[in-house]
Amino acid sequence: MAIEVRIPTILRTYTDGAKAVEGGGATLDELFKDLDSRHAGIRERLVDESGALRRFVNVYLNDEDVRFLDGLATALGDGDSVTILPAVAGGMV
Amino acid sequence: MPILGAMLTLTQDLHDRIVAHARADHPDEACGVVAGPAGSGRPERFVPMLNAARSPTFYEFDSGDLLKLYREMDDRDEEPVIIYHSHTATEAYPSRTDISYANEPGAHYVLVSTADTDGSGPFQFRSFRIVDGEVTEEEVEIVAAYGNVTTQ
């Protein structure tokens, strides 16, 4: 099952500079584990110690933020496209 | 990662639009991007963003708008040359939060302060590189237009 994953600039150190890579998995969680098996360390940038999606990383299944779907449990299908974008955020403190 | 020419050059028009956005959204933080052709380092296309946090102390691009923005830049072969936001009660210097969420090592992080905190008058406009948690301030050069390339 091939899923295209679009990688943001800041994480391309894990993908030898590739803007997009392919992965597989029935859920987003499985996909991230699959990616990590070939791009060691990338999962840690996306998922925290408790196994939840990091607050300031946005992950989209096709056009939808997975937070509005089932988060890491979001089901994936062949031909889906996943986009990872770090939040653009900050503040005064 | 090398700092390529520690200077931000932008047009008076873009400078004024960023300041106007910060002023309009005060007391909330304003935020946005100026996109430019990939690799050129030249800020050209002003894209004000909605602060989804609608807060005087925090900003975050709306997640749907963020996806739209990055797709659009991808299609046009652009990158975020400037990422700007305002501070409404503190100086125009990156906070700890700004530094920890700075994920575009190639961008100029522009901060505008809508507070007069140091007697130098309101609307301080300063630019920084933020790479691996390290902040480097750079000069800001304001020009009428970019050489003979831009005619508006």
gemmi code that builds the backbone of each chain (N, CA, C; Angstrom):
import gemmi

chains = {
    "A": [
        ("MET", (0.844, -1.188, 0.000), (0.000, 0.000, 0.000), (0.879, 1.238, 0.000)),
        ("ALA", (0.819, 2.004, -1.066), (1.730, 3.153, -1.163), (1.007, 4.442, -0.797)),
        ("ILE", (1.608, 5.135, 0.137), (1.079, 6.433, 0.543), (2.197, 7.453, 0.355)),
        ("GLU", (1.880, 8.536, -0.327), (2.872, 9.583, -0.516), (2.906, 10.470, 0.725)),
        ("VAL", (4.117, 10.726, 1.218), (4.248, 11.583, 2.397), (5.107, 12.788, 2.023)),
        ("ARG", (4.532, 13.963, 2.155), (5.267, 15.192, 1.829), (5.980, 15.699, 3.081)),
        ("ILE", (7.286, 15.902, 2.920), (8.175, 16.193, 4.046), (8.539, 17.683, 4.054)),
        ("PRO", (8.382, 18.369, 5.188), (8.759, 19.789, 5.239), (10.277, 19.960, 5.275)),
        ("THR", (10.742, 21.116, 4.855), (12.179, 21.421, 4.795), (12.922, 20.969, 6.050)),
        ("ILE", (12.366, 21.310, 7.199), (13.063, 21.082, 8.468), (13.290, 19.593, 8.747)),
        ("LEU", (12.503, 18.700, 8.130), (12.655, 17.261, 8.379), (13.360, 16.531, 7.233)),
        ("ARG", (13.810, 17.286, 6.234), (14.426, 16.623, 5.076), (15.814, 16.081, 5.376)),
        ("THR", (16.353, 16.450, 6.549), (17.621, 15.849, 6.959), (17.435, 14.339, 7.167)),
        ("TYR", (16.197, 13.928, 7.472), (15.927, 12.497, 7.688), (15.685, 11.753, 6.379)),
        ("THR", (15.416, 12.492, 5.306), (15.044, 11.835, 4.047), (16.063, 12.117, 2.944)),
        ("ASP", (17.289, 12.420, 3.328), (18.344, 12.757, 2.359), (17.905, 13.867, 1.427)),
        ("GLY", (17.137, 14.795, 1.965), (16.738, 15.951, 1.167), (15.472, 15.764, 0.356)),
        ("ALA", (14.910, 14.549, 0.373), (13.720, 14.299, -0.446), (12.514, 15.090, 0.067)),
        ("LYS", (11.773, 15.702, -0.864), (10.580, 16.475, -0.520), (9.384, 15.564, -0.261)),
        ("ALA", (9.428, 14.369, -0.837), (8.342, 13.423, -0.645), (8.918, 12.026, -0.614)),
        ("VAL", (8.362, 11.182, 0.247), (8.786, 9.785, 0.304), (7.530, 8.918, 0.288)),
        ("GLU", (7.713, 7.609, 0.107), (6.569, 6.713, 0.136), (6.630, 5.861, 1.378)),
        ("GLY", (5.461, 5.524, 1.881), (5.408, 4.657, 3.041), (4.147, 3.817, 2.983)),
        ("GLY", (3.999, 2.975, 4.010), (2.815, 2.131, 4.047), (2.291, 2.014, 5.458)),
        ("GLY", (1.033, 1.599, 5.581), (0.430, 1.408, 6.891), (-1.073, 1.581, 6.787)),
        ("ALA", (-1.785, 0.885, 7.672), (-3.244, 0.973, 7.651), (-3.719, 2.213, 8.400)),
        ("THR", (-2.847, 2.729, 9.289), (-3.184, 3.947, 10.026), (-1.985, 4.892, 9.968)),
        ("LEU", (-2.212, 6.112, 10.389), (-1.133, 7.097, 10.418), (-0.012, 6.636, 11.350)),
        ("ASP", (-0.392, 6.061, 12.483), (0.583, 5.555, 13.444), (1.494, 4.515, 12.778)),
        ("GLU", (0.884, 3.596, 12.050), (1.675, 2.568, 11.346), (2.569, 3.191, 10.281)),
        ("LEU", (2.032, 4.177, 9.602), (2.811, 4.852, 8.564), (4.062, 5.496, 9.163)),
        ("PHE", (3.911, 6.172, 10.307), (5.056, 6.841, 10.927), (6.099, 5.817, 11.388)),
        ("LYS", (5.634, 4.655, 11.881), (6.577, 3.606, 12.285), (7.303, 3.056, 11.067)),
        ("ASP", (6.564, 2.910, 9.977), (7.168, 2.434, 8.739), (8.221, 3.436, 8.245)),
        ("LEU", (7.880, 4.723, 8.280), (8.841, 5.748, 7.844), (10.098, 5.701, 8.696)),
        ("ASP", (9.895, 5.528, 10.003), (11.019, 5.535, 10.928), (11.979, 4.373, 10.673)),
        ("SER", (11.453, 3.266, 10.115), (12.315, 2.110, 9.845), (13.298, 2.427, 8.719)),
        ("ARG", (12.958, 3.373, 7.867), (13.878, 3.774, 6.781), (14.510, 5.145, 7.017)),
        ("HIS", (13.842, 5.976, 7.812), (14.333, 7.330, 8.085), (14.393, 7.505, 9.599)),
        ("ALA", (15.383, 6.839, 10.202), (15.444, 6.737, 11.657), (15.440, 8.108, 12.317)),
        ("GLY", (14.548, 8.260, 13.293), (14.495, 9.493, 14.065), (13.341, 10.392, 13.684)),
        ("ILE", (12.757, 10.147, 12.518), (11.712, 11.072, 12.045), (10.437, 10.969, 12.904)),
        ("ARG", (10.144, 9.743, 13.383), (8.913, 9.569, 14.155), (8.929, 10.388, 15.442)),
        ("GLU", (10.120, 10.452, 16.053), (10.246, 11.185, 17.302), (9.934, 12.671, 17.130)),
        ("ARG", (10.121, 13.165, 15.924), (9.825, 14.571, 15.661), (8.323, 14.801, 15.492)),
        ("LEU", (7.577, 13.725, 15.309), (6.148, 13.833, 15.017), (5.281, 13.385, 16.189)),
        ("VAL", (5.815, 12.453, 16.975), (5.043, 11.812, 18.031), (5.790, 11.990, 19.345)),
        ("ASP", (5.093, 12.351, 20.414), (5.786, 12.583, 21.690), (5.948, 11.291, 22.492)),
        ("GLU", (6.539, 11.403, 23.691), (6.865, 10.234, 24.512), (5.622, 9.431, 24.871)),
        ("SER", (4.483, 10.128, 25.008), (3.260, 9.422, 25.397), (2.572, 8.790, 24.188)),
        ("GLY", (3.167, 8.959, 23.011), (2.582, 8.338, 21.824), (1.522, 9.183, 21.154)),
        ("ALA", (1.446, 10.476, 21.517), (0.468, 11.372, 20.885), (1.164, 12.234, 19.835)),
        ("LEU", (0.385, 12.675, 18.880), (0.894, 13.589, 17.861), (1.371, 14.869, 18.535)),
        ("ARG", (2.539, 15.347, 18.181), (3.061, 16.574, 18.800), (2.153, 17.758, 18.491)),
        ("ARG", (2.042, 18.639, 19.493), (1.103, 19.745, 19.403), (1.409, 20.681, 18.225)),
        ("PHE", (2.692, 20.930, 17.960), (3.008, 21.932, 16.945), (3.495, 21.331, 15.631)),
        ("VAL", (2.986, 20.124, 15.367), (3.187, 19.525, 14.059), (1.804, 19.299, 13.472)),
        ("ASN", (1.596, 19.816, 12.277), (0.321, 19.584, 11.605), (0.495, 18.472, 10.586)),
        ("VAL", (-0.430, 17.498, 10.639), (-0.401, 16.402, 9.680), (-1.755, 16.374, 8.979)),
        ("TYR", (-1.692, 16.304, 7.661), (-2.916, 16.328, 6.870), (-3.043, 15.038, 6.084)),
        ("LEU", (-4.256, 14.464, 6.093), (-4.565, 13.370, 5.181), (-5.293, 14.023, 4.014)),
        ("ASN", (-4.683, 13.968, 2.840), (-5.205, 14.707, 1.685), (-5.396, 16.164, 2.095)),
        ("ASP", (-6.615, 16.678, 2.242), (-6.791, 18.097, 2.572), (-7.197, 18.343, 4.014)),
        ("GLU", (-7.260, 17.283, 4.805), (-7.860, 17.423, 6.135), (-6.808, 17.244, 7.236)),
        ("ASP", (-6.807, 18.174, 8.191), (-5.954, 18.052, 9.371), (-6.397, 16.799, 10.136)),
        ("VAL", (-5.454, 15.900, 10.428), (-5.842, 14.631, 11.073), (-6.403, 14.845, 12.485)),
        ("ARG", (-6.181, 16.030, 13.055), (-6.798, 16.316, 14.364), (-8.321, 16.319, 14.257)),
        ("PHE", (-8.804, 16.634, 13.050), (-10.265, 16.638, 12.843), (-10.736, 15.280, 12.337)),
        ("LEU", (-9.803, 14.352, 12.185), (-10.156, 12.970, 11.825), (-9.911, 12.147, 13.089)),
        ("ASP", (-9.108, 11.099, 12.999), (-8.875, 10.266, 14.188), (-7.447, 10.345, 14.687)),
        ("GLY", (-6.773, 11.478, 14.443), (-5.401, 11.621, 14.911), (-4.528, 10.520, 14.357)),
        ("LEU", (-3.692, 9.952, 15.209), (-2.769, 8.901, 14.768), (-3.500, 7.629, 14.356)),
        ("ALA", (-4.764, 7.471, 14.812), (-5.536, 6.278, 14.458), (-6.237, 6.433, 13.109)),
        ("THR", (-6.068, 7.590, 12.472), (-6.705, 7.848, 11.174), (-6.356, 6.739, 10.171)),
        ("ALA", (-7.380, 6.166, 9.560), (-7.172, 5.074, 8.606), (-6.671, 5.625, 7.277)),
        ("LEU", (-5.717, 4.911, 6.677), (-5.145, 5.326, 5.404), (-5.470, 4.297, 4.330)),
        ("GLY", (-5.531, 4.762, 3.106), (-5.775, 3.855, 1.991), (-4.761, 4.086, 0.891)),
        ("ASP", (-4.690, 3.120, -0.002), (-3.760, 3.214, -1.119), (-4.033, 4.498, -1.903)),
        ("GLY", (-2.962, 5.201, -2.244), (-3.125, 6.413, -3.042), (-3.375, 7.660, -2.224)),
        ("ASP", (-3.509, 7.510, -0.910), (-3.669, 8.695, -0.068), (-2.376, 9.496, -0.046)),
        ("SER", (-2.533, 10.760, 0.276), (-1.366, 11.617, 0.402), (-1.367, 12.247, 1.790)),
        ("VAL", (-0.225, 12.155, 2.445), (-0.079, 12.716, 3.786), (0.918, 13.870, 3.709)),
        ("THR", (0.555, 15.012, 4.269), (1.441, 16.177, 4.279), (1.774, 16.531, 5.718)),
        ("ILE", (3.062, 16.719, 5.974), (3.509, 17.124, 7.312), (3.969, 18.582, 7.225)),
        ("LEU", (3.454, 19.425, 8.088), (3.896, 20.827, 8.139), (4.036, 21.258, 9.587)),
        ("PRO", (5.211, 21.730, 9.973), (5.331, 22.266, 11.326), (4.436, 23.493, 11.454)),
        ("ALA", (3.828, 23.674, 12.607), (3.010, 24.857, 12.832), (3.888, 26.089, 12.691)),
        ("VAL", (3.313, 27.170, 12.182), (4.007, 28.453, 12.232), (3.374, 29.186, 13.403)),
        ("ALA", (4.129, 29.259, 14.484), (3.565, 29.740, 15.738), (4.641, 30.400, 16.579)),
        ("GLY", (4.198, 31.135, 17.577), (5.129, 31.771, 18.496), (4.344, 32.669, 19.425)),
        ("GLY", (5.073, 33.465, 20.151), (4.356, 34.332, 21.068), (5.303, 35.169, 21.868)),
        ("MET", (4.736, 35.850, 22.825), (5.471, 36.886, 23.512), (6.379, 36.316, 24.590)),
        ("VAL", (5.967, 35.171, 25.168), (6.695, 34.682, 26.339), (7.750, 33.631, 25.986)),
    ],
    "B": [
        ("MET", (24.434, 25.366, 9.065), (23.852, 26.044, 7.894), (24.388, 27.479, 7.803)),
        ("PRO", (24.902, 27.903, 6.654), (25.500, 29.247, 6.572), (24.446, 30.345, 6.537)),
        ("ILE", (24.798, 31.470, 7.081), (23.934, 32.640, 6.985), (24.312, 33.348, 5.692)),
        ("LEU", (23.431, 33.325, 4.722), (23.734, 33.928, 3.433), (23.408, 35.412, 3.472)),
        ("GLY", (24.439, 36.233, 3.564), (24.242, 37.680, 3.576), (23.331, 38.094, 4.707)),
        ("ALA", (23.903, 38.428, 5.860), (23.080, 38.710, 7.037), (22.377, 40.041, 6.886)),
        ("MET", (21.469, 40.099, 5.934), (20.711, 41.314, 5.718), (19.375, 40.970, 5.072)),
        ("LEU", (18.351, 41.671, 5.486), (17.067, 41.546, 4.810), (16.864, 42.802, 3.975)),
        ("THR", (16.629, 42.606, 2.687), (16.301, 43.734, 1.820), (14.839, 43.585, 1.419)),
        ("LEU", (14.058, 44.619, 1.680), (12.660, 44.568, 1.256), (12.202, 45.957, 0.828)),
        ("THR", (11.102, 45.978, 0.100), (10.618, 47.264, -0.401), (9.880, 48.015, 0.705)),
        ("GLN", (9.866, 49.337, 0.538), (9.120, 50.192, 1.457), (7.659, 49.741, 1.518)),
        ("ASP", (7.120, 49.388, 0.372), (5.724, 48.969, 0.296), (5.462, 47.743, 1.178)),
        ("LEU", (6.332, 46.718, 1.075), (6.145, 45.514, 1.895), (6.315, 45.844, 3.377)),
        ("HIS", (7.333, 46.657, 3.675), (7.546, 47.095, 5.057), (6.272, 47.743, 5.601)),
        ("ASP", (5.700, 48.641, 4.825), (4.524, 49.373, 5.286), (3.309, 48.460, 5.442)),
        ("ARG", (3.208, 47.460, 4.577), (2.063, 46.540, 4.670), (2.169, 45.661, 5.918)),
        ("ILE", (3.390, 45.243, 6.249), (3.581, 44.436, 7.462), (3.224, 45.265, 8.697)),
        ("VAL", (3.724, 46.521, 8.722), (3.433, 47.393, 9.862), (1.929, 47.675, 9.953)),
        ("ALA", (1.303, 47.906, 8.800), (-0.135, 48.193, 8.795), (-0.926, 46.998, 9.323)),
        ("HIS", (-0.498, 45.783, 8.975), (-1.185, 44.591, 9.465), (-1.039, 44.486, 10.983)),
        ("ALA", (0.179, 44.718, 11.472), (0.419, 44.647, 12.918), (-0.446, 45.679, 13.653)),
        ("ARG", (-0.527, 46.865, 13.060), (-1.301, 47.943, 13.672), (-2.802, 47.597, 13.668)),
        ("ALA", (-3.269, 47.035, 12.560), (-4.694, 46.731, 12.429), (-5.132, 45.651, 13.419)),
        ("ASP", (-4.259, 44.682, 13.671), (-4.661, 43.563, 14.533), (-4.387, 43.817, 16.009)),
        ("HIS", (-3.627, 44.867, 16.320), (-3.381, 45.208, 17.718), (-4.721, 45.351, 18.429)),
        ("PRO", (-4.983, 44.814, 19.630), (-4.002, 44.259, 20.561), (-3.676, 42.777, 20.359)),
        ("ASP", (-4.234, 42.132, 19.328), (-3.822, 40.750, 19.079), (-2.522, 40.750, 18.270)),
        ("GLU", (-1.801, 39.645, 18.324), (-0.610, 39.492, 17.504), (-1.032, 39.256, 16.053)),
        ("ALA", (-0.353, 39.915, 15.141), (-0.592, 39.713, 13.713), (0.518, 38.832, 13.167)),
        ("CYS", (0.233, 38.080, 12.102), (1.261, 37.202, 11.545), (1.044, 37.000, 10.056)),
        ("GLY", (2.104, 36.640, 9.382), (1.986, 36.389, 7.952), (3.329, 36.056, 7.339)),
        ("VAL", (3.313, 36.018, 6.012), (4.475, 35.581, 5.258), (4.669, 36.539, 4.092)),
        ("VAL", (5.922, 36.735, 3.675), (6.150, 37.311, 2.360), (6.910, 36.253, 1.567)),
        ("ALA", (6.240, 35.739, 0.552), (6.825, 34.671, -0.249), (7.676, 35.283, -1.358)),
        ("GLY", (8.628, 34.488, -1.842), (9.451, 34.941, -2.957), (9.917, 33.737, -3.741)),
        ("PRO", (10.437, 33.956, -4.957), (10.915, 32.840, -5.770), (11.947, 32.013, -4.996)),
        ("ALA", (11.819, 30.689, -5.044), (12.710, 29.803, -4.299), (14.163, 30.095, -4.653)),
        ("GLY", (14.971, 30.264, -3.642), (16.399, 30.462, -3.855), (16.801, 31.906, -4.113)),
        ("SER", (15.828, 32.796, -4.329), (16.153, 34.190, -4.673), (16.419, 35.040, -3.440)),
        ("GLY", (15.812, 34.665, -2.305), (15.920, 35.476, -1.106), (15.196, 36.804, -1.227)),
        ("ARG", (14.386, 36.963, -2.265), (13.725, 38.245, -2.505), (12.249, 38.181, -2.115)),
        ("PRO", (11.869, 38.893, -1.041), (10.460, 38.874, -0.636), (9.600, 39.632, -1.637)),
        ("GLU", (8.527, 39.011, -2.102), (7.717, 39.659, -3.142), (6.230, 39.633, -2.850)),
        ("ARG", (5.713, 38.467, -2.486), (4.247, 38.325, -2.409), (3.797, 38.338, -0.950)),
        ("PHE", (3.085, 39.411, -0.603), (2.618, 39.640, 0.765), (1.399, 38.760, 1.052)),
        ("VAL", (1.508, 37.915, 2.069), (0.401, 37.017, 2.418), (0.076, 37.159, 3.908)),
        ("PRO", (-0.838, 38.076, 4.248), (-1.217, 38.191, 5.658), (-1.987, 36.944, 6.070)),
        ("MET", (-1.724, 36.423, 7.257), (-2.401, 35.214, 7.709), (-3.282, 35.552, 8.900)),
        ("LEU", (-4.267, 34.689, 9.093), (-5.139, 34.825, 10.244), (-4.423, 34.234, 11.460)),
        ("ASN", (-4.417, 34.977, 12.557), (-3.896, 34.400, 13.797), (-4.991, 33.550, 14.423)),
        ("ALA", (-4.871, 32.219, 14.265), (-5.924, 31.316, 14.750), (-6.040, 31.392, 16.267)),
        ("ALA", (-4.954, 31.836, 16.939), (-4.994, 31.931, 18.405), (-5.728, 33.205, 18.856)),
        ("ARG", (-5.849, 34.180, 17.958), (-6.494, 35.470, 18.287), (-6.139, 35.912, 19.695)),
        ("SER", (-4.832, 36.096, 19.890), (-4.351, 36.344, 21.237), (-3.346, 37.483, 21.234)),
        ("PRO", (-3.281, 38.261, 22.322), (-2.264, 39.298, 22.416), (-0.882, 38.732, 22.756)),
        ("THR", (-0.809, 37.448, 23.122), (0.472, 36.884, 23.557), (0.896, 35.662, 22.742)),
        ("PHE", (0.108, 35.276, 21.760), (0.442, 34.077, 21.001), (-0.083, 34.194, 19.580)),
        ("TYR", (0.639, 33.571, 18.642), (0.095, 33.495, 17.290), (0.301, 32.098, 16.748)),
        ("GLU", (-0.594, 31.689, 15.907), (-0.446, 30.421, 15.200), (-1.243, 30.524, 13.910)),
        ("PHE", (-0.602, 30.186, 12.784), (-1.332, 30.166, 11.519), (-2.424, 29.114, 11.631)),
        ("ASP", (-3.600, 29.428, 11.119), (-4.675, 28.449, 11.056), (-4.194, 27.243, 10.247)),
        ("SER", (-4.516, 26.049, 10.724), (-3.930, 24.847, 10.118), (-4.373, 24.642, 8.668)),
        ("GLY", (-5.639, 24.931, 8.369), (-6.119, 24.804, 6.988), (-5.459, 25.830, 6.072)),
        ("ASP", (-5.328, 27.058, 6.571), (-4.678, 28.129, 5.796), (-3.211, 27.808, 5.545)),
        ("LEU", (-2.579, 27.165, 6.544), (-1.161, 26.813, 6.431), (-0.957, 25.832, 5.279)),
        ("LEU", (-1.828, 24.826, 5.198), (-1.722, 23.837, 4.115), (-1.920, 24.529, 2.770)),
        ("LYS", (-2.915, 25.390, 2.696), (-3.195, 26.122, 1.457), (-1.985, 26.957, 1.043)),
        ("LEU", (-1.419, 27.654, 2.006), (-0.259, 28.518, 1.750), (0.926, 27.721, 1.198)),
        ("TYR", (1.241, 26.599, 1.858), (2.413, 25.825, 1.430), (2.184, 25.163, 0.075)),
        ("ARG", (0.938, 24.745, -0.192), (0.639, 24.175, -1.513), (0.798, 25.231, -2.593)),
        ("GLU", (0.291, 26.422, -2.285), (0.356, 27.531, -3.230), (1.816, 27.888, -3.523)),
        ("MET", (2.628, 27.959, -2.466), (4.038, 28.306, -2.656), (4.733, 27.218, -3.469)),
        ("ASP", (4.369, 25.961, -3.201), (4.936, 24.832, -3.926), (4.611, 24.948, -5.417)),
        ("ASP", (3.353, 25.232, -5.711), (2.906, 25.341, -7.102), (3.614, 26.477, -7.828)),
        ("ARG", (3.916, 27.549, -7.093), (4.513, 28.733, -7.722), (6.027, 28.735, -7.601)),
        ("ASP", (6.580, 27.638, -7.063), (8.019, 27.537, -6.836), (8.523, 28.701, -5.972)),
        ("GLU", (7.818, 28.914, -4.890), (8.176, 29.968, -3.951), (8.562, 29.358, -2.616)),
        ("GLU", (9.165, 30.190, -1.782), (9.403, 29.793, -0.400), (9.058, 30.974, 0.504)),
        ("PRO", (8.876, 30.705, 1.800), (8.591, 31.812, 2.711), (9.881, 32.579, 2.985)),
        ("VAL", (10.063, 33.714, 2.330), (11.297, 34.488, 2.508), (11.250, 35.220, 3.850)),
        ("ILE", (10.065, 35.778, 4.159), (9.869, 36.427, 5.457), (8.712, 35.738, 6.178)),
        ("ILE", (8.906, 35.457, 7.458), (7.797, 35.056, 8.323), (7.716, 36.152, 9.385)),
        ("TYR", (6.604, 36.868, 9.416), (6.539, 37.992, 10.346), (5.450, 37.790, 11.389)),
        ("HIS", (5.666, 38.408, 12.543), (4.584, 38.521, 13.522), (4.850, 39.709, 14.417)),
        ("SER", (3.834, 40.095, 15.151), (3.985, 41.260, 16.014), (4.016, 40.842, 17.470)),
        ("HIS", (4.711, 41.647, 18.242), (4.620, 41.561, 19.698), (3.880, 42.812, 20.140)),
        ("THR", (2.918, 42.635, 21.028), (2.026, 43.755, 21.325), (2.389, 44.476, 22.619)),
        ("ALA", (3.225, 43.857, 23.440), (3.569, 44.484, 24.717), (5.048, 44.385, 25.041)),
        ("THR", (5.793, 43.730, 24.159), (7.224, 43.540, 24.416), (8.014, 43.973, 23.191)),
        ("GLU", (9.341, 43.980, 23.322), (10.163, 44.455, 22.214), (10.125, 43.471, 21.045)),
        ("ALA", (10.607, 43.960, 19.907), (10.618, 43.157, 18.683), (11.844, 42.252, 18.676)),
        ("TYR", (11.837, 41.281, 19.581), (12.940, 40.324, 19.664), (12.328, 38.945, 19.884)),
        ("PRO", (12.876, 37.894, 19.254), (12.256, 36.568, 19.372), (12.207, 36.078, 20.824)),
        ("SER", (11.041, 35.631, 21.231), (10.869, 35.077, 22.571), (11.327, 33.624, 22.574)),
        ("ARG", (11.348, 33.035, 23.759), (11.700, 31.611, 23.853), (10.748, 30.763, 23.015)),
        ("THR", (9.463, 31.126, 23.069), (8.463, 30.392, 22.281), (8.753, 30.540, 20.787)),
        ("ASP", (9.045, 31.768, 20.368), (9.346, 32.006, 18.945), (10.499, 31.122, 18.488)),
        ("ILE", (11.512, 31.028, 19.341), (12.710, 30.276, 18.972), (12.402, 28.791, 18.893)),
        ("SER", (11.628, 28.288, 19.867), (11.391, 26.838, 19.874), (10.487, 26.404, 18.721)),
        ("TYR", (9.659, 27.309, 18.194), (8.795, 26.917, 17.068), (9.306, 27.392, 15.725)),
        ("ALA", (10.513, 27.944, 15.693), (11.039, 28.440, 14.421), (11.537, 27.267, 13.585)),
        ("ASN", (10.812, 26.931, 12.537), (11.110, 25.732, 11.756), (11.510, 26.016, 10.323)),
        ("GLU", (11.788, 27.266, 10.013), (12.233, 27.592, 8.656), (13.612, 28.246, 8.730)),
        ("PRO", (14.663, 27.419, 8.721), (16.016, 27.976, 8.871), (16.404, 28.929, 7.745)),
        ("GLY", (15.697, 28.858, 6.600), (16.037, 29.740, 5.483), (15.312, 31.070, 5.517)),
        ("ALA", (14.380, 31.230, 6.463), (13.530, 32.427, 6.445), (14.111, 33.557, 7.281)),
        ("HIS", (13.720, 34.779, 6.919), (13.969, 35.936, 7.766), (12.766, 36.041, 8.705)),
        ("TYR", (13.012, 35.983, 9.993), (11.919, 36.154, 10.958), (11.827, 37.634, 11.312)),
        ("VAL", (10.774, 38.273, 10.845), (10.592, 39.694, 11.112), (9.667, 39.872, 12.301)),
        ("LEU", (10.091, 40.707, 13.227), (9.249, 41.043, 14.365), (8.953, 42.523, 14.368)),
        ("VAL", (7.692, 42.828, 14.580), (7.263, 44.211, 14.689), (6.693, 44.359, 16.081)),
        ("SER", (7.078, 45.412, 16.773), (6.465, 45.629, 18.075), (5.475, 46.772, 17.985)),
        ("THR", (4.282, 46.529, 18.479), (3.277, 47.589, 18.516), (3.247, 48.232, 19.902)),
        ("ALA", (4.248, 47.911, 20.709), (4.376, 48.555, 22.015), (5.640, 49.401, 22.006)),
        ("ASP", (5.582, 50.523, 22.679), (6.776, 51.341, 22.787), (7.452, 50.975, 24.090)),
        ("THR", (8.408, 50.048, 24.015), (8.978, 49.533, 25.259), (10.332, 50.125, 25.590)),
        ("ASP", (10.998, 50.717, 24.621), (12.360, 51.165, 24.917), (12.603, 52.622, 24.543)),
        ("GLY", (11.522, 53.365, 24.351), (11.667, 54.785, 24.081), (12.046, 55.104, 22.644)),
        ("SER", (12.241, 54.054, 21.806), (12.623, 54.324, 20.420), (11.382, 54.463, 19.526)),
        ("GLY", (10.233, 54.562, 20.166), (9.006, 54.768, 19.406), (8.347, 53.457, 19.057)),
        ("PRO", (7.055, 53.489, 18.763), (6.341, 52.270, 18.431), (6.742, 51.747, 17.056)),
        ("PHE", (6.312, 50.568, 16.733), (6.546, 49.935, 15.441), (8.021, 49.728, 15.130)),
        ("GLN", (8.727, 49.190, 16.119), (10.068, 48.676, 15.826), (9.914, 47.560, 14.805)),
        ("PHE", (10.830, 47.517, 13.871), (10.791, 46.529, 12.792), (12.181, 45.903, 12.729)),
        ("ARG", (12.299, 44.643, 13.147), (13.624, 44.011, 13.205), (13.568, 42.637, 12.557)),
        ("SER", (14.717, 42.169, 12.091), (14.762, 40.895, 11.373), (15.843, 39.978, 11.954)),
        ("PHE", (15.529, 38.693, 11.981), (16.415, 37.703, 12.603), (16.463, 36.434, 11.769)),
        ("ARG", (17.563, 35.727, 11.902), (17.632, 34.337, 11.460), (17.524, 33.495, 12.712)),
        ("ILE", (16.772, 32.432, 12.636), (16.684, 31.523, 13.780), (17.006, 30.128, 13.263)),
        ("VAL", (18.201, 29.646, 13.588), (18.670, 28.360, 13.084), (19.125, 27.518, 14.262)),
        ("ASP", (18.523, 26.332, 14.399), (18.875, 25.413, 15.492), (18.839, 26.114, 16.846)),
        ("GLY", (17.838, 26.942, 17.052), (17.674, 27.593, 18.343), (18.573, 28.799, 18.545)),
        ("GLU", (19.364, 29.132, 17.531), (20.268, 30.271, 17.658), (19.731, 31.476, 16.884)),
        ("VAL", (19.694, 32.617, 17.574), (19.129, 33.834, 16.985), (20.246, 34.765, 16.528)),
        ("THR", (20.187, 35.200, 15.285), (21.141, 36.189, 14.789), (20.355, 37.362, 14.213)),
        ("GLU", (20.545, 38.546, 14.789), (19.865, 39.706, 14.220), (20.586, 40.126, 12.951)),
        ("GLU", (19.842, 40.657, 12.007), (20.455, 41.113, 10.763), (19.957, 42.516, 10.442)),
        ("GLU", (20.686, 43.176, 9.579), (20.299, 44.520, 9.163), (19.062, 44.458, 8.290)),
        ("VAL", (18.268, 45.535, 8.327), (17.113, 45.636, 7.443), (17.370, 46.799, 6.496)),
        ("GLU", (17.352, 46.492, 5.211), (17.551, 47.529, 4.199), (16.231, 47.734, 3.460)),
        ("ILE", (15.746, 48.959, 3.503), (14.467, 49.243, 2.846), (14.734, 50.004, 1.555)),
        ("VAL", (14.198, 49.470, 0.463), (14.449, 50.069, -0.850), (13.116, 50.436, -1.510)),
        ("ALA", (13.173, 51.317, -2.487), (11.957, 51.703, -3.206), (11.500, 50.550, -4.092)),
        ("ALA", (12.472, 49.867, -4.704), (12.186, 48.712, -5.560), (13.448, 47.879, -5.628)),
        ("TYR", (13.310, 46.615, -6.078), (14.486, 45.748, -6.174), (15.221, 46.002, -7.477)),
        ("GLY", (16.300, 46.741, -7.444), (17.140, 46.989, -8.611), (16.291, 47.301, -9.822)),
        ("ASN", (16.636, 46.676, -10.954), (15.820, 46.923, -12.148), (14.889, 45.746, -12.432)),
        ("VAL", (14.718, 44.892, -11.407), (13.926, 43.672, -11.608), (12.445, 43.955, -11.420)),
        ("THR", (12.138, 44.702, -10.344), (10.735, 44.896, -10.005), (10.245, 46.261, -10.466)),
        ("THR", (9.183, 46.272, -11.175), (8.510, 47.541, -11.474), (7.050, 47.359, -11.103)),
        ("GLN", (6.609, 48.142, -10.134), (5.233, 47.920, -9.653), (4.340, 49.097, -9.967)),
    ],
}
model = gemmi.Model(1)
for chain_id, residues in chains.items():
    chain = gemmi.Chain(chain_id)
    for i, (resn, *xyz) in enumerate(residues, 1):
        res = gemmi.Residue()
        res.name, res.seqid = resn, gemmi.SeqId(i, " ")
        for name, pos in zip(("N", "CA", "C"), xyz):
            atom = gemmi.Atom()
            atom.name, atom.element = name, gemmi.Element(name[0])
            atom.pos, atom.b_iso = gemmi.Position(*pos), 0.0
            res.add_atom(atom)
        chain.add_residue(res)
    model.add_chain(chain)
structure = gemmi.Structure()
structure.add_model(model)
structure.setup_entities()
